[in-house]
Structures are given as C-alpha cells and as structure tokens.
Amino acid sequence: MPKKEGHIFIQGIISPWQDKSAEEWGEVNIKQVTKQIQDNADAEKLIVHIHSPGGDVDEGFGIHDILVSSGKEIETRIEGLCASIATVIAMAGTTRIITENSQFMIHNPWGDAWGDSDEMQKYADQLKAVENKIIDFYVAKTGADRDSVDQMMKNETWLSAIQAKELGFITDIITTIKAVAKYNPKNNLIMTKELETAIDSKFESFLDKIKSLFKGSIKNLTVTTGDGTVLDFGDQIETPEEIEVGMTAVIEGGGAPEGEYVMPDGVVLVFVAGAVTEIKPAEAEGETVEALKAKIKELTAQLAEAQTANSELQNSVEQFKKEFKEFRAQVTSDIKTFDPDNGGNDPPKNLLIPGRPIIGK
C-alpha cells in the first residue's frame, strides 16, 4: 500500500524575516515550513517542492534540519531553480529529484560587514567558517572530492540536471518533454532552417493530397463506349463534350484505341494510333437522342456546380497556405531574434540572489 503523502512548498527567497506578510513578498522561512509540516501531520512521506534562488544561510540550514528531523520520509523535487542555500535544503531528501530543464547552482557564501579592521577580520573568519561548513556538508551528502567542491563553489558553478546527478547532488531526473528548448545562437539557426525545409515539404505534400482528392473526381476523365470499352483521356478534359480531334486516349487495362468507337449517345470517335482523328455526330433517332442530350445537359450543369465548388475549395486552400506561411515566417523570425541575457546559457544575473550568512554582531 503506498504511503500517504504530504506536500511542502519552498518557492521564493530563503529569509529570516518572520512577519506574517513575508510569504506575500515571496519569502520563505522556518516558521512557514514548520507550519506546512504540522499541516501534514498524518503524512508518512513529505514531497518538498523547491524553486528558489537561495537566501539566508542560517535559515536554509534550519529548514534543512527541521525537514530531516520531522520523522517522515523526505523527497525533494527541484522544479525550476535551486541556487545557493536552497541547494542545502534540497539535500534534506533521501530521494532528490530534479526536472530535466531545471538548474542547480552552488557558490561561496558572501555578505557584508562594517567596523574597524578587527571587526572586518572577525567577520571574514566567520564567513570562511561558513564556507567550510557548506563544503563539508556537500561532501558528506554527495561523496564528492572536497577540492572539486571547493573549486566549484569558488567559480559559482551552474549545473544542468544531468551534471547535478552525475556529481551526486541529485538522485533522479524527471523527464518532462523530450524536445528540449535550449537556445544556442549558431545551432538554433541551423535548426530553424531545417524546420523551414521540413514544414515546406510537408505542407506542399498536404496541398497536393487535397488538390488531388477534389480535382481527381473531375480530371482524369474516362468514357465508356457502347460496347463497354473504357477510354481514358487523362487530364485533358473534364466532360465528354470537350473531346476534340488530336486528343489522345488509352484503353483501360492497356493498349491504344484504333478505329471507330461508338459512344452511348451515338457519337463516333475515330482513332488512329490512339489519337482522335475524327468525331462523327450521332445519327438522329428521334426522342431517344433528344432525351440523352437533355440528360447530358443536366449532368453538365451538375458538373459545372461541382467545378465551382472545387474552385472555391482551391481558393480556400491557397488562402490557408498563405496564412500558414505567414505564421511560419513569424515563428521563424521570433526564434532568430531571440536574444536572452548572457547568450542564453546562464540565467539573467538579476536572478542570482546568493546565500548570505547573517551573523549577528
């Protein structure tokens, strides 16, 4: 039987500000997380959803500790950004999951101080102690080499989901959509060109199918003679009345017509080597011929209506083609002109809110 789950949300800046309005300002503190744990008292497992740029070091370690000490199974899920001290909170999970498009950032803690040289040195020593504390924490959680972790923190290292897993910060990656969009100025232009070619090819194929579907019922006309022979005139004509001397036909099933072929209305088509050389009018047969002519006239009118409908359909298709190409051109333009901060590789700097130890004087 699956364990009953509860959900904890850490979405915002990690802050020691305990005021009730802190949450409204996008800040997360121990008090809020404690209440969320209490609201899920009957849950056996807590899923902690994290999307945070980091914040206060002491508050971050405090949130980590109350999660671990809750007595419940902890699973942390990074859904977007997990930077600075938020990464310490992420380490609270025995299972640590990240979505494939999320980012994970670690760096050295920093802060500010004032006073004389002794005070400044004291603060520097405290800051260094916090730095070592975080390095040791990461090493204990991941099993990574200490010097490597130290260097990554000094360099302010941004890790992809795969890199974070390879280094042991993460245990699992959630695959959302396989077609991942990650901007690269050069590669993206190549991909855009390929996209244009693929769209054009598929679109033309789509149009050809539509046109052949509706035109095919009118073009590629075949006529059946009085003795049942089927003559195929291809796309030269749309009605039998349009047959003229010089047109060619083939007998359905193979072969070229030769000699005279009497049509149901009495008209005689004379062929030489598959080409019409003469059209002999039908001999008058009184009302029977007149009735056939009337029927032909009626069918011709119906066919004209179908041709009009076909023409309107083709106009609609052409309009659709025009609108589709305009849409494709706009999408292509948007892709080509996309210009995110830092070449599209790192998040904009205004998102980097590092962990800062607030160490009381």
Secondary structure by P-SEA (a helix, b strand, c coil): cccbbbbbbbcccccccccccccccccccaaaaaaaaaaaccccbbbbbbbcccccaaaaaaaaaaaaacccbbbbbbccccccaaaaaaacccbbbbcccbbbbbbbbbbcccccaaaaaaaaaaaaaaaaaaaaaaaaaccccaaaaaaaaaacccccaaaaaaacccccccccccbbbbbbaaaaaaaaaaaaaaaaaaaaaaaaaaaaaccccccbbbbbcccbbbbbbcccccccccccccbbbbcccbbbbcccccccccbbbbbcccccccccccccccaaaaaaaaaaaaaaaaaaaaaaaaaaaaaaaaaaaaaaaaaaaaaaaaaaacccccccccccccccccbbbbccc
